[in-house]
Amino acid sequence: MYPESLVLPMKQELVDVGFADLTSPQQVDDVIKNTEGTVLVVVNSVCGCAAGNMRPGVKQSLDNDKLPSKLTTVFAGFDSDAVAEARKHFLPYPPSSPSIGLFKDGELVHFIERHHIEGASAGMIAENLKEAYNQYC
């Protein structure tokens, strides 16, 4: 478990641009199952690829005409139960952090695994997400 003093500023980066910070399995399950439309679930992390590529890419992706109905995030290594619940919904994809899932009416329709984030620029991640938003939102 990472210390709160390390995690909170990284959580805040997404909260500041409109993401709901999900901290319990019930919150994760509820938002995925009960949101009409689309839900973006970002598995945030302390790793360098989250800081350098994923979070900036996710934020850049919000500069788009079509956006998910809800923006949410869970934090790996901190909100472990919430992350475990999100990963159940990400199946058949293996656990991966950071990662990003887009759900439409409760079904996973787009997923970006860690190996797609590592080595990708923030711009590439943003464009990947914008294409998914344009298709599903």
MIZATOR-177770 format. One record per residue: residue number from 1; residue in one letter; x, y, z of N, C-alpha, C, O in turn. Coordinates in Angstrom, 3 decimals, always signed. Layout:
N
k; r; n_c1; n_c2; n_c3; ca_c1; ca_c2; ca_c3; c_c1; c_c2; c_c3; o_c1; o_c2; o_c3
NUM; A; X; Y; Z; X; Y; Z; X; Y; Z; X; Y; Z;
...
***
This chain:
137
k; r; n_c1; n_c2; n_c3; ca_c1; ca_c2; ca_c3; c_c1; c_c2; c_c3; o_c1; o_c2; o_c3
1; M; +0.854; -1.176; +0.000; +0.000; +0.000; +0.000; +0.898; +1.237; +0.000; +1.795; +1.379; +0.830;
2; Y; +0.628; +2.123; -0.954; +1.414; +3.342; -1.049; +0.948; +4.357; -0.008; -0.225; +4.364; +0.367;
3; P; +1.859; +5.218; +0.465; +1.465; +6.227; +1.450; +0.529; +7.275; +0.838; +0.666; +7.662; -0.322;
4; E; -0.410; +7.711; +1.649; -1.401; +8.694; +1.234; -0.741; +9.965; +0.694; -1.213; +10.539; -0.287;
5; S; +0.338; +10.401; +1.325; +1.009; +11.641; +0.901; +1.551; +11.536; -0.530; +1.675; +12.547; -1.222;
6; L; +1.870; +10.330; -0.968; +2.352; +10.110; -2.329; +1.186; +10.019; -3.314; +1.252; +10.561; -4.417;
7; V; +0.129; +9.338; -2.911; -0.992; +9.034; -3.799; -1.933; +10.219; -4.023; -2.372; +10.454; -5.149;
8; L; -2.243; +10.956; -2.977; -3.272; +12.001; -3.090; -3.024; +13.021; -4.199; -3.970; +13.364; -4.908;
9; P; -1.799; +13.525; -4.387; -1.597; +14.467; -5.498; -1.827; +13.826; -6.873; -2.276; +14.493; -7.805;
10; M; -1.518; +12.542; -6.992; -1.725; +11.848; -8.263; -3.209; +11.607; -8.515; -3.671; +11.683; -9.653;
11; K; -3.950; +11.318; -7.455; -5.407; +11.194; -7.574; -5.997; +12.534; -7.989; -6.862; +12.604; -8.862;
12; Q; -5.522; +13.582; -7.357; -6.086; +14.922; -7.559; -5.947; +15.392; -9.000; -6.778; +16.162; -9.480;
13; E; -4.907; +14.937; -9.698; -4.720; +15.331; -11.100; -5.952; +15.008; -11.935; -6.345; +15.799; -12.793;
14; L; -6.561; +13.858; -11.691; -7.753; +13.474; -12.448; -9.026; +14.053; -11.836; -9.945; +14.433; -12.561;
15; V; -9.084; +14.120; -10.525; -10.254; +14.700; -9.853; -10.427; +16.159; -10.286; -11.550; +16.619; -10.489;
16; D; -9.323; +16.876; -10.425; -9.379; +18.294; -10.807; -9.984; +18.521; -12.191; -10.453; +19.622; -12.480;
17; V; -9.983; +17.502; -13.052; -10.564; +17.658; -14.390; -11.899; +16.920; -14.519; -12.378; +16.678; -15.627;
18; G; -12.497; +16.562; -13.370; -13.855; +16.038; -13.395; -14.050; +14.562; -13.143; -15.164; +14.059; -13.292;
19; F; -12.990; +13.844; -12.760; -13.114; +12.415; -12.486; -13.619; +12.178; -11.070; -13.195; +12.850; -10.130;
20; A; -14.523; +11.225; -10.924; -14.971; +10.783; -9.608; -13.973; +9.749; -9.102; -13.649; +8.797; -9.811;
21; D; -13.492; +9.930; -7.896; -12.544; +9.020; -7.260; -13.341; +7.907; -6.565; -13.971; +8.137; -5.533;
22; L; -13.305; +6.713; -7.137; -14.035; +5.582; -6.583; -13.125; +4.828; -5.623; -12.026; +4.417; -5.993;
23; T; -13.586; +4.650; -4.393; -12.716; +4.049; -3.371; -13.262; +2.745; -2.806; -12.608; +2.114; -1.975;
24; S; -14.447; +2.333; -3.240; -15.010; +1.082; -2.722; -15.494; +0.211; -3.871; -15.820; +0.720; -4.943;
25; P; -15.543; -1.096; -3.654; -16.069; -1.993; -4.687; -17.507; -1.654; -5.057; -17.886; -1.749; -6.224;
26; Q; -18.311; -1.260; -4.071; -19.710; -0.934; -4.321; -19.840; +0.257; -5.273; -20.693; +0.254; -6.160;
27; Q; -18.994; +1.272; -5.089; -19.032; +2.434; -5.971; -18.700; +2.035; -7.411; -19.361; +2.470; -8.355;
28; V; -17.671; +1.207; -7.564; -17.240; +0.767; -8.895; -18.361; -0.025; -9.563; -18.743; +0.263; -10.697;
29; D; -18.875; -1.006; -8.866; -19.917; -1.863; -9.410; -21.158; -1.039; -9.772; -21.755; -1.245; -10.829;
30; D; -21.537; -0.123; -8.909; -22.720; +0.697; -9.134; -22.576; +1.572; -10.371; -23.484; +1.622; -11.201;
31; V; -21.455; +2.256; -10.504; -21.295; +3.181; -11.630; -21.224; +2.427; -12.956; -21.751; +2.902; -13.961;
32; I; -20.583; +1.266; -12.971; -20.483; +0.505; -14.221; -21.838; -0.095; -14.596; -22.254; -0.020; -15.752;
33; K; -22.514; -0.679; -13.637; -23.783; -1.374; -13.925; -24.966; -0.433; -14.109; -25.906; -0.760; -14.834;
34; N; -24.933; +0.724; -13.469; -26.124; +1.576; -13.431; -26.020; +2.893; -14.179; -26.880; +3.759; -14.022;
35; T; -24.992; +3.058; -14.981; -24.872; +4.283; -15.766; -25.397; +4.035; -17.166; -24.918; +3.156; -17.883;
36; E; -26.385; +4.821; -17.538; -26.866; +4.763; -18.908; -25.882; +5.563; -19.747; -25.597; +6.721; -19.442;
37; G; -25.374; +4.960; -20.779; -24.371; +5.624; -21.590; -22.999; +5.048; -21.299; -22.853; +3.845; -21.083;
38; T; -21.999; +5.907; -21.295; -20.623; +5.436; -21.195; -19.945; +5.888; -19.905; -20.223; +6.960; -19.368;
39; V; -19.046; +5.030; -19.432; -18.256; +5.299; -18.229; -16.798; +5.010; -18.555; -16.469; +3.931; -19.048;
40; L; -15.935; +5.963; -18.280; -14.501; +5.745; -18.395; -13.985; +5.402; -17.006; -14.241; +6.128; -16.045;
41; V; -13.254; +4.286; -16.902; -12.652; +3.880; -15.632; -11.139; +3.850; -15.834; -10.620; +3.026; -16.589;
42; V; -10.443; +4.749; -15.158; -8.990; +4.841; -15.254; -8.381; +4.211; -14.008; -8.672; +4.631; -12.888;
43; V; -7.535; +3.200; -14.205; -6.771; +2.628; -13.098; -5.481; +3.432; -13.023; -4.564; +3.243; -13.823;
44; N; -5.429; +4.323; -12.057; -4.297; +5.212; -11.851; -3.198; +4.460; -11.095; -3.458; +3.434; -10.466;
45; S; -1.985; +4.975; -11.162; -0.850; +4.285; -10.569; +0.268; +5.277; -10.267; +0.281; +6.393; -10.787;
46; V; +1.210; +4.853; -9.414; +2.359; +5.698; -9.098; +3.491; +5.551; -10.115; +4.475; +6.287; -10.043;
47; C; +3.374; +4.636; -11.040; +4.483; +4.367; -11.961; +4.737; +5.554; -12.892; +3.881; +6.418; -13.083;
48; G; +5.911; +5.565; -13.448; +6.306; +6.651; -14.339; +5.452; +6.764; -15.578; +5.192; +7.870; -16.052;
49; C; +5.004; +5.624; -16.122; +4.184; +5.706; -17.341; +2.810; +6.295; -17.045; +2.176; +6.852; -17.942;
50; A; +2.341; +6.185; -15.813; +1.078; +6.836; -15.449; +1.280; +8.348; -15.382; +0.446; +9.113; -15.867;
51; A; +2.370; +8.767; -14.789; +2.645; +10.195; -14.623; +3.007; +10.857; -15.944; +2.530; +11.950; -16.249;
52; G; +3.847; +10.197; -16.722; +4.362; +10.815; -17.939; +3.473; +10.666; -19.146; +3.487; +11.519; -20.034;
53; N; +2.688; +9.584; -19.199; +1.929; +9.290; -20.412; +0.426; +9.185; -20.174; -0.371; +9.835; -20.851;
54; M; +0.051; +8.350; -19.196; -1.358; +8.026; -19.037; -2.183; +9.212; -18.544; -3.131; +9.616; -19.217;
55; R; -1.848; +9.777; -17.390; -2.661; +10.890; -16.873; -2.691; +12.074; -17.847; -3.766; +12.616; -18.105;
56; P; -1.539; +12.493; -18.397; -1.609; +13.586; -19.377; -2.443; +13.217; -20.613; -3.173; +14.057; -21.141;
57; G; -2.336; +11.974; -21.070; -3.111; +11.538; -22.233; -4.597; +11.521; -21.956; -5.396; +11.945; -22.790;
58; V; -4.969; +11.030; -20.783; -6.380; +11.009; -20.395; -6.918; +12.440; -20.334; -8.016; +12.710; -20.822;
59; K; -6.165; +13.342; -19.749; -6.619; +14.733; -19.654; -6.748; +15.362; -21.046; -7.706; +16.088; -21.310;
60; Q; -5.790; +15.088; -21.933; -5.852; +15.620; -23.299; -7.060; +15.065; -24.051; -7.638; +15.752; -24.893;
61; S; -7.441; +13.829; -23.749; -8.562; +13.203; -24.455; -9.886; +13.916; -24.186; -10.844; +13.748; -24.940;
62; L; -9.944; +14.700; -23.131; -11.179; +15.398; -22.779; -11.442; +16.599; -23.680; -12.506; +17.214; -23.610;
63; D; -10.470; +16.929; -24.525; -10.651; +17.995; -25.515; -11.233; +17.351; -26.774; -10.553; +17.199; -27.789;
64; N; -12.510; +16.978; -26.678; -13.174; +16.250; -27.745; -14.665; +16.587; -27.705; -15.208; +16.882; -26.641;
65; D; -15.318; +16.543; -28.852; -16.751; +16.846; -28.897; -17.577; +15.808; -28.152; -18.522; +16.156; -27.444;
66; K; -17.229; +14.546; -28.307; -17.946; +13.472; -27.615; -17.103; +13.003; -26.437; -15.896; +12.796; -26.560;
67; L; -17.767; +12.839; -25.287; -17.086; +12.398; -24.062; -17.947; +11.356; -23.352; -19.157; +11.293; -23.567;
68; P; -17.322; +10.541; -22.508; -18.101; +9.597; -21.704; -19.094; +10.327; -20.792; -18.873; +11.470; -20.390;
69; S; -20.188; +9.638; -20.481; -21.195; +10.194; -19.580; -20.613; +10.418; -18.194; -20.935; +11.402; -17.528;
70; K; -19.750; +9.497; -17.760; -19.108; +9.609; -16.443; -17.625; +9.310; -16.572; -17.211; +8.422; -17.318;
71; L; -16.836; +10.072; -15.828; -15.386; +9.892; -15.739; -15.073; +9.417; -14.330; -15.439; +10.077; -13.357;
72; T; -14.398; +8.279; -14.211; -14.098; +7.724; -12.896; -12.664; +7.219; -12.847; -12.035; +6.976; -13.878;
73; T; -12.161; +7.066; -11.625; -10.812; +6.558; -11.442; -10.710; +5.759; -10.144; -11.390; +6.042; -9.158;
74; V; -9.843; +4.761; -10.179; -9.463; +3.988; -9.001; -7.938; +4.003; -8.953; -7.287; +4.211; -9.976;
75; F; -7.366; +3.782; -7.764; -5.911; +3.900; -7.649; -5.294; +2.583; -7.193; -5.551; +2.109; -6.086;
76; A; -4.472; +1.997; -8.074; -3.790; +0.733; -7.779; -2.791; +0.920; -6.648; -2.077; +1.921; -6.596;
77; G; -2.748; -0.046; -5.750; -1.821; +0.022; -4.630; -2.284; +0.923; -3.510; -1.537; +1.198; -2.571;
78; F; -3.523; +1.385; -3.612; -4.055; +2.260; -2.570; -5.508; +1.900; -2.251; -5.835; +1.564; -1.113;
79; D; -6.365; +1.971; -3.252; -7.769; +1.577; -3.089; -7.931; +0.167; -3.652; -8.622; -0.046; -4.648;
80; S; -7.283; -0.781; -2.997; -7.142; -2.135; -3.534; -8.465; -2.831; -3.817; -8.600; -3.499; -4.842;
81; D; -9.442; -2.688; -2.930; -10.726; -3.362; -3.142; -11.472; -2.774; -4.337; -12.102; -3.506; -5.100;
82; A; -11.402; -1.468; -4.497; -12.043; -0.821; -5.643; -11.362; -1.251; -6.944; -12.035; -1.507; -7.943;
83; V; -10.052; -1.330; -6.931; -9.307; -1.759; -8.118; -9.650; -3.214; -8.449; -9.840; -3.553; -9.617;
84; A; -9.728; -4.061; -7.446; -10.081; -5.471; -7.675; -11.456; -5.585; -8.325; -11.659; -6.414; -9.212;
85; E; -12.393; -4.762; -7.889; -13.738; -4.789; -8.486; -13.688; -4.309; -9.935; -14.323; -4.908; -10.803;
86; A; -12.949; -3.248; -10.206; -12.823; -2.764; -11.586; -12.230; -3.849; -12.469; -12.683; -4.054; -13.595;
87; R; -11.227; -4.540; -11.966; -10.575; -5.598; -12.752; -11.517; -6.750; -13.060; -11.357; -7.403; -14.091;
88; K; -12.483; -7.018; -12.210; -13.496; -8.043; -12.517; -14.267; -7.645; -13.770; -14.587; -8.484; -14.613;
89; H; -14.556; -6.366; -13.876; -15.309; -5.879; -15.031; -14.436; -5.800; -16.284; -14.965; -5.750; -17.394;
90; F; -13.121; -5.786; -16.129; -12.195; -5.711; -17.262; -11.925; -7.081; -17.898; -11.300; -7.151; -18.956;
91; L; -12.382; -8.156; -17.278; -12.133; -9.485; -17.829; -12.660; -9.564; -19.260; -13.730; -9.025; -19.544;
92; P; -11.945; -10.212; -20.156; -10.890; -11.203; -19.962; -9.479; -10.625; -19.897; -8.509; -11.383; -19.883;
93; Y; -9.344; -9.306; -19.858; -8.010; -8.709; -19.791; -7.383; -8.987; -18.439; -8.067; -8.926; -17.417;
94; P; -6.086; -9.293; -18.414; -5.413; -9.541; -17.133; -5.213; -8.240; -16.359; -5.239; -7.161; -16.950;
95; P; -5.013; -8.329; -15.040; -4.760; -7.132; -14.232; -3.598; -6.329; -14.800; -2.569; -6.879; -15.191;
96; S; -3.787; -5.033; -14.834; -2.801; -4.153; -15.436; -2.980; -2.763; -14.833; -4.095; -2.246; -14.761;
97; S; -1.882; -2.170; -14.406; -1.964; -0.793; -13.954; -0.705; -0.054; -14.387; +0.415; -0.526; -14.187;
98; P; -0.913; +1.098; -14.975; -2.194; +1.739; -15.233; -2.921; +1.046; -16.380; -2.328; +0.290; -17.150;
99; S; -4.203; +1.320; -16.472; -5.024; +0.849; -17.582; -6.269; +1.719; -17.649; -6.567; +2.480; -16.729;
100; I; -6.998; +1.589; -18.772; -8.156; +2.438; -18.996; -9.242; +1.598; -19.667; -9.005; +0.957; -20.690;
101; G; -10.432; +1.614; -19.076; -11.554; +0.896; -19.670; -12.706; +1.835; -19.968; -13.010; +2.732; -19.181;
102; L; -13.349; +1.622; -21.116; -14.547; +2.372; -21.474; -15.712; +1.389; -21.535; -15.664; +0.387; -22.248;
103; F; -16.748; +1.694; -20.779; -17.946; +0.857; -20.719; -19.107; +1.592; -21.361; -19.242; +2.808; -21.229;
104; K; -19.940; +0.836; -22.058; -21.187; +1.394; -22.598; -22.325; +0.526; -22.106; -22.369; -0.674; -22.380;
105; D; -23.241; +1.135; -21.383; -24.380; +0.421; -20.811; -23.931; -0.842; -20.071; -24.552; -1.898; -20.196;
106; G; -22.847; -0.722; -19.301; -22.359; -1.807; -18.461; -21.425; -2.800; -19.127; -20.912; -3.696; -18.456;
107; E; -21.188; -2.670; -20.426; -20.309; -3.599; -21.138; -18.999; -2.921; -21.517; -18.985; -1.782; -21.983;
108; L; -17.896; -3.640; -21.309; -16.591; -3.128; -21.692; -16.500; -3.097; -23.214; -16.649; -4.127; -23.872;
109; V; -16.252; -1.903; -23.772; -16.190; -1.761; -25.226; -14.806; -1.348; -25.729; -14.517; -1.466; -26.919;
110; H; -13.956; -0.868; -24.829; -12.607; -0.440; -25.226; -11.705; -0.551; -24.010; -12.093; -0.185; -22.901;
111; F; -10.489; -1.062; -24.226; -9.572; -1.235; -23.099; -8.150; -0.953; -23.541; -7.708; -1.410; -24.595;
112; I; -7.442; -0.196; -22.724; -6.028; +0.105; -22.971; -5.228; -0.486; -21.820; -5.362; -0.061; -20.672;
113; E; -4.394; -1.471; -22.138; -3.571; -2.134; -21.133; -2.263; -1.372; -20.922; -1.878; -0.515; -21.717;
114; R; -1.603; -1.714; -19.832; -0.330; -1.073; -19.501; +0.663; -1.134; -20.658; +1.346; -0.149; -20.938;
115; H; +0.749; -2.282; -21.333; +1.749; -2.392; -22.408; +1.411; -1.494; -23.601; +2.272; -1.246; -24.446;
116; H; +0.171; -1.004; -23.681; -0.179; -0.010; -24.694; +0.124; +1.408; -24.212; +0.197; +2.338; -25.016;
117; I; +0.298; +1.569; -22.918; +0.596; +2.880; -22.330; +2.102; +3.110; -22.275; +2.589; +4.198; -22.585;
118; E; +2.835; +2.069; -21.874; +4.293; +2.177; -21.806; +4.843; +2.465; -23.200; +4.542; +1.748; -24.154;
119; G; +5.626; +3.484; -23.308; +6.248; +3.804; -24.585; +5.367; +4.621; -25.518; +5.848; +5.115; -26.537;
120; A; +4.101; +4.773; -25.195; +3.216; +5.613; -26.000; +3.276; +7.037; -25.451; +3.426; +7.244; -24.246;
121; S; +3.159; +7.992; -26.332; +3.134; +9.383; -25.866; +1.747; +9.706; -25.320; +0.777; +8.997; -25.587;
122; A; +1.673; +10.782; -24.557; +0.377; +11.238; -24.057; -0.559; +11.523; -25.223; -1.752; +11.230; -25.148;
123; G; -0.030; +12.088; -26.290; -0.836; +12.381; -27.472; -1.406; +11.139; -28.120; -2.550; +11.144; -28.574;
124; M; -0.620; +10.072; -28.170; -1.102; +8.811; -28.751; -2.226; +8.225; -27.901; -3.215; +7.722; -28.433;
125; I; -2.071; +8.291; -26.589; -3.110; +7.786; -25.689; -4.380; +8.619; -25.846; -5.483; +8.075; -25.898;
126; A; -4.221; +9.932; -25.919; -5.372; +10.822; -26.102; -6.106; +10.503; -27.400; -7.335; +10.424; -27.411;
127; E; -5.377; +10.322; -28.480; -6.008; +10.025; -29.772; -6.722; +8.678; -29.739; -7.810; +8.542; -30.298;
128; N; -6.121; +7.679; -29.089; -6.752; +6.368; -28.939; -8.096; +6.531; -28.227; -9.108; +5.980; -28.661;
129; L; -8.097; +7.288; -27.137; -9.325; +7.486; -26.375; -10.357; +8.305; -27.156; -11.549; +7.999; -27.116;
130; K; -9.910; +9.331; -27.857; -10.838; +10.147; -28.641; -11.550; +9.305; -29.699; -12.746; +9.476; -29.934;
131; E; -10.815; +8.401; -30.332; -11.431; +7.510; -31.318; -12.501; +6.644; -30.659; -13.573; +6.435; -31.227;
132; A; -12.207; +6.142; -29.456; -13.189; +5.333; -28.726; -14.394; +6.181; -28.335; -15.531; +5.722; -28.452;
133; Y; -14.170; +7.403; -27.874; -15.275; +8.284; -27.515; -16.166; +8.537; -28.729; -17.392; +8.480; -28.635;
134; N; -15.534; +8.818; -29.869; -16.289; +9.118; -31.087; -17.113; +7.919; -31.547; -18.182; +8.080; -32.135;
135; Q; -16.610; +6.721; -31.277; -17.323; +5.511; -31.688; -18.447; +5.149; -30.730; -19.520; +4.733; -31.166;
136; Y; -18.214; +5.301; -29.430; -19.141; +4.747; -28.439; -19.965; +5.784; -27.652; -20.997; +5.444; -27.075;
137; C; -19.514; +7.033; -27.630; -20.208; +8.028; -26.789; -21.244; +8.821; -27.570; -21.909; +9.691; -27.007;
***
